[in-house]
Amino acid sequence: MNIDAIVTTIFGAMLFPFMMIIVWEKVGKEIGIFTAILVEGFVVGAAWLVNHGAGLIVQGQGGAHIDMALAAGIGVIINSILQGGKIKKSLPSIIAAIFGGVIGGFVLASM
């Protein structure tokens, strides 16, 4: 992987949690649930289009496609910590997400 691919991958990985934190926080407070779901779909779709359609995130041959989920998880955890949240309180959710990812990996590998 060359330096251009590294820089664009880091930028693409940062873009999705940034959009989530900025948009979803405001949307959740100001508008109804149905409109919030539509906006969230737009945010995820736009981030996917930029990251994979425009090729910001570079993946190797046969690489795992966890890029946006991992970036979103890490970005939201770091944002919560910076805002004074406690990591200990979120450990059950983090462990459940890792466990679910492992099960999903085994299911996909067996198909």
PyMOL commands that set and color helices and strands:
alter all, ss='L'
color gray80, all
select helices_A, chain A and resi 3-30+33-53+67-82+87-110
alter helices_A, ss='H'
color red, helices_A
deselect
rebuild
show_as cartoon
